[in-house]
Amino acid sequence: MSFAFNYSLLNPNEIPPLKYVKGVLSIEGEELLFEYKLYDPQGNVLSTLNKFSINVEYLKSIELMKGLFKAKLIIRTTQMVFLEPLPGSKQGSITLEIKREDRNHAQDFASKLKIALSERKLRDLD
């Protein structure tokens, strides 16, 4: 299961953003796999394909917020270091923007991941 995401890397003094991140998020076994490239505002590729994965056990929460034209998936980890390799991550959190056509895939993804996180927490309580 996977879906496309994007987000902008904003500098406080710069509008429009200097860079955009576009990629695909998928689940590979017990890991979330982020595959992405960096782009400039004109759409030119600035980087090669980057891959980064994080084990599901390090996730604190995942939340999908729906808007009229796009949705946002907010992923939070138990420690800041786990998302450090991703550009634009802040304090152990990353917000991915999802276009309308990928919203249903992202919703299914988030629901299944929430269930897996809940089951893991229940097992830890036993």
N, C-alpha and C positions, 0 to 999 in steps of 0.2 A: 504494500500500500504506500503510495507516495502522492505528493502534490507540489505544484510550483509556488514559490514565494518570491517576494521582493521587498526591499526597504531602502531608504535613503540614508546616507551618512551625512548628517548635518553638522556644519560648523556654526556656532552661534552668530557669527558676523557675516555669513555667506548665504545668500539666497539667489539663485537656486543652489541645491546641494552640489558639492564637488564630485561626489561619487554615488553610485547606486549599486546595490547588491541584488543579483538575481540568481535564483537557484531552485533546487528540488530538495525536499525533506522526505525521507523514507525511513521505514523500520527494517533493520536487518538483524534478525534474531532478537537479542536483548539490547540492541543499541539503536539510537537515533542517528541517522547518517545525513549530514548536511553536505550537499555538493553545490558549489556556487562560483560565480565569477564577479569581478568588479567591473563597472562600466562608468564612463564619464557622462556628463549631461547630454552629449550628442549621440550617445549609444555606442561609442567605440569601446571595444574590450580593452581593459587595463591590466588584466591578469590572466594567467592560465587557470584551468579548472582546479579548484581547491576542494579537498575533502576533509571532513572533520566528523568524528563520531563521539558520542557520549553514551555511557551505559545508562539504561533506564533507572537503575537504582539510585542514581544521583539526582534525579528530578524531584523537585519539591511540589510543583504544581504546573498544570497546563490549563489555559483558559482561552476559549474562542469568543471573541466579541464581534457580533455581526453589525454591519452598517448597511446602508442602502445600496451602495455600489461595490463595496469591498468589505472584507472582514480582517480582523487582526487576531493572530494567534500569539499569546504571551506564554513563554516558557520560562519557568524559574527553577533554579537548581539549589541544592543544599549549600554549596560554596561557590564563591565568585570564580575560583580558578577553573571550574569545569567548562565555562563558556568563554574563557579568555581568548582562545584562538579565533573566535568569530568576530569579524569587524562589526562595531556598533553595539556590542554587548555592554551592559552596564550593571554593575553590582549583582552579578549572577542571574541576569535576566536578559532576554532578547525578545523583541516584538517583530513578528513577521507579518507583512501585509499580504493578503490573499485576494486575488481577483475574483469577481463574482462567479466565473465559470468553474473555478476550483473550490468554491466554498463548500459544496457538499462533500467532496473528498476530504477537505480539512476537518469538517464536522465529524465525519466517521472516524478519521484518524484520532482526533482529540477525544472522542467518546471511548474508543478502544483503549487508548493510553490511560485515560482516567480510571477505567475499570481495572486495568493492570496495576496501576499505582495503588488503588484501594485494596486489591487482593494482596499485594505485597505488604501493605501496612497491617492488614489483618493477620497475615502469617507471622509478621514480626511480633505481634502482640501475644501469640500463642507460645 
